[in-house]
Amino acid sequence: MNVFIIGTGLIGGSMALDIRKHFPDAKIFGIDAHSNHLEQAQNMGIIDELATLDDLATADVVIVSVPVDACLTLLPQVLEGISEQALVIDVGSTKLPICEAVENHLKRSQFLAAHPIAGTEFSGPTAAVSGLFFGKTNIICEVEKTSFKLQEKALEIFQKLGMRIRYMSPKSHDKHIAYVSHLSHISSFMLGKTVIEKEKHERDIFDMAGSGFESTVRLAKSSPAMWTPIFKQNKKQVMRALDEYIANLSHFRNLMESDDYELVFQEMQQVNRIKEILNGMQTPTKTL
C-alpha cells in the first residue's frame, strides 16, 4: 500500500508512524511545502521517500494534513492527480468549507472528510508521536458521498489506529468544534496575552504561576499559522461562541462586583457537572 502524507507535521507525521506500525507493508511518501520538514521526517523514519504532487498517480491512500486555508486549493489538485482507486482523506479542523470546495468534483466519491480530535500544542515532524490517536474520537462528515469500498478502506485504517468514529454533518461539526476546540484555543491565547502584558510591570507573576496556569495556557503554544486560518474559515460559529463566552464572563464579573458570592458558588457548582459530561464522552455515539 502506497500512502502519501501531505503535511508531515504533528497529525500527518503521527498518522504515518501508526500506519507504518499497523500496516508493515505500507510504503510512506512525504509531501510538504517545507523542505526542512521533509528532511526531518525522513531522518526520523516517519516517511520512506520524498514525493511531489506529480507522483500521486501511484498512491493508494493520500492523507491531507495541511492548514485549512491551503487545503481549499490543494484538495481539488490532489483529486485530479490520483488514480480511480485511490482514497483521499483530509484531517482538518474545519469541515464545511472543505467539503464545499470539492462538492462538485468528478472524484468526490474518492474523498473522505475527517477530523481526528487529537493533538498537542506542538507542531512539525518532531512533534509526531506514535499512538496519538488511540482512544480518540474521529469525526467523519458526509460519509454517504464517499464510495462504500473506500469507506471500508478508511475505516480499516482508523480502527487499526484505535479511533472511535462519530458521524456528523459538516455544519454541525463546525458549530460544535467552535465551542470545544476553537474557543478553548482563543481563551488560552488571550489568557496568555493578559498575563504577558501584566508581567511587563510585575515580573514576579510567572514565579507564582502554578500547574493550573500552565495547563490553561498550554494551547497558547499552538501554531498561529495553523489556527488563524481555522478561525477565519469558521468565523461565524467562532463569533457566536465568543459572544456567549464573553456574556458568561461579564455575568461572573457582575456577581463579583455585587459581592454575591452565594451565586458565585452556585455558578461554579453547576459547572462542576462538566466532570460527568467528560466522563460520558467515553461512550461512542453517532450523529447523522
N, C-alpha and C positions, 0 to 999 in steps of 0.2 A: 504494500500500500504506500503510494507516494503522498505524503502530507506536506502541504505548503503552509507555512506560518507567515502571514503578512503582518509585521509588527512584532518584534521579538523581545518585547518588554516583559513586565510582570505577568500579565494574563496570558499573552501568546507564548512566552517562554515557559511558564508553568504548565500550560497545556501540552507543549512539546515534550517536556520531561515526563509527564504522566502517560502520554500516548506512547512514548518510547518504552516505558515500563510495562504497560499492559498490552502493547502490540509490538512485540520484539522484532517482527519482520518489517515494520514500518521504516521508511526512509524519510527523514525530515529535512525539508528545504526551507531556507530562510530568505525573506524579502523584507527590506527595511530601508526607509529613507535616510537613515543614519548609518554610514559605513562602519563607524566605531561600534555600533550595537551589533552589527553582523559579525564583526571580528570577535567581540566578546562572547557572543552566543556560540560561535564555532569553537573558540578556545575552551569554553565551559562544557562543551558536549551537548548543548541544547539543540543544535542543528547539525546535520551532517554536511550539507553543502549550501553554498550561496546560490541564489537564483534571481531572476528578474521576472517581470510580468510576461515576457515573451516565452517563458518556459511553462506556463500554466497548462498548456495542452496535454502535458504528461501527468497532471495532478488527478488523484482520486478524491482527495479532500483538501479544501482550502479554508483556513481559518483566518478571518479578517479581524485583527485586533489593533486598530489604529484610532486616533482621535475621531470623534463622531463627525466633525466637520469634514475631515478628509475622506471619511467613509462614503459620504454622499456622492462624491465624484469617482472614487476608486471602485466602489462596488459594481456599478454598471460595466466598467472596464474589465473587472475580474470575470464577470459572467460572460462577456464577449470572448474571453481568451480560453475558457475551459472546454473540455470535450463534452459530448452529450450525456456522459455517465457520471460526471463529477458532481460532488456536493460542495456547496459554499455555505459557510456558517459565519455570521458576524456576531460579535460578543460585546457590542457597545452598550452604554448606559442609557441611551435613548432609543426608542424603537419606532415611533410614529413617522418621523421624517425619513428614517432609513427605509422603512417599508414602502413609503410613498415614492421614494427615489427609484425603486425597481418594480413598482406596481404593474406597469405595462411592458416590462421587459420580456422578450421572447423566451428567455431561460428562467423566468420567475420560479418555475416549479423545481429548479435545482438549488434554490436558495432557502435557508432556514434562518429565521431571525431569533437570536437567543441572547440572554443576559445572565451569565453566572453571577450570583450575588456573593462574590468572594474578592478578596484583595487585601492589600496593606497600603500604608501611606507611602511606600517606596516605589520607585519606577526604574525602568531599564532592565537589561538582561540579568544584571547582578541581583535583582530583587526576585527573580524567578525561584520558586520552591516546589519541590515535589509534594504531592498530597494537598495542595492548596484547596482543591475543590471537593474533597471528601466530606460528605455530610452537608454540603451547601446546597441551597436552592438554585435551580436554573430555570429561569422563566423563558418559555417558548411562545412566540407570537405568530399568529396566522398560520398555524401548523397545517391547516387544511389546504393551503396554497402550495405546499411542498409535496412532491410526488411521494407516494407511500413507500416505495423502495428506498428512497433517500432518507425519509423519516426514520426507517428502521436502522439505516447505517448510522445516522446521527445519535439515535437513542442508544445504540450499542456502545458508541464512544462515551456518551455521558454516563451511562450506567457503569462502565468499567472505571471511570474516574470517580465514581461514588456519589454522584449528584442526585438530588431529589428534584423531580420535574414538576413544574406548575405551568399550566396553560392560561394565557391571558391575551386579551386584545391589546394592540399597541397603544391605544388611547388610555386604557385602564392602567397599563404598565407605567406610562409616563406620569400619570396622575399620582399613583401610589408611590412610585420611586422618588418623586419630588419631596415627599414627606419623610420617608425613612432613610434616604441617602443624600439627596441633593441639599435638603435643608440642614442635615447634620453637618455637611461639609461647610456650608456658609456659616453656621453657628460657630464651628471650630475656627475658621479663618478670622471671623470678627472678634471672637474672644481673644485670640492671639494678638490681633491688632490692638485691641483695647489695652492689654497688658503691656505690650511693647511700647505703646505711646506713654503709658504711665511710668514705665521703667526709665524713661529719659530723665525723670525727676527723682525717682526713688529706686536706686539700683538694688536695694535690698529685697525688692519684691520677688525676684527669682530665687533668692536664698530661702524664702518661705514657701515656695511652690512645692506642694506635695504630689502624691500619686494621683489625687483627684484632678488637679490641674493638668498634669501630664497626660492622663487618659482622655480628658476632654479636648485638649488641643492637638491630640495625635494626628487627626485628619488635616490639620493646617500644614502638615509637612507634605501634603499631596501636591502633585504637579499642576501648576496653574495652566500650563499648555494643554493639559487634558481636560481640566474642569471648566475653563472659560467657554469652550465650545458646547459643553454639556448644558451649562446654564443658558447659553444663547438658544440652543435648539429647544430646550424645554422651558422657555421664558414664561409662557402663560401659566403653566402649572406651578413653577417655582415662585412666581409673583403671588399667586394665590396662597401658597403655603407660607410665604414670608408675611403676608398680611395677617394671617391667623396667628402666627408665632409672635409677631410684634404686638398684636392685640392682647395676647396672654401675658407677655412681658409687662405691658402697660398696666394691665389689671393687677398683677402681682405688686408692681411698684405702688399703685394706689392703695393697696391693702397695707403695705409698709408705711406709707405716708400717713395713713389714718390710724396707725397703731392697732390695727385689727389683727392681732396675732392668733386669735382663735380661728379666723378664716384662713390665715396663712397656714396654720397647722392642717386644717381641713383640706386645703388645696393640695398640699404635699401628700397627705394621707390618701386622697383619692387617686393621685398619680402613682402611688405605690403599687397599684394593681398591674402596672406595666410588667412586673415580675411574672405574674400569671400569664399575661399575653405572650411574653417572650418564651416562657416555658412551653406554651401551647404551639409555638412555631415548629416544634419537633414533629408534629403530626402533618404529613403531606396532604395537601388538598388540591383541587382543580377548580379553576375559574375559566369559563368559556367566554 
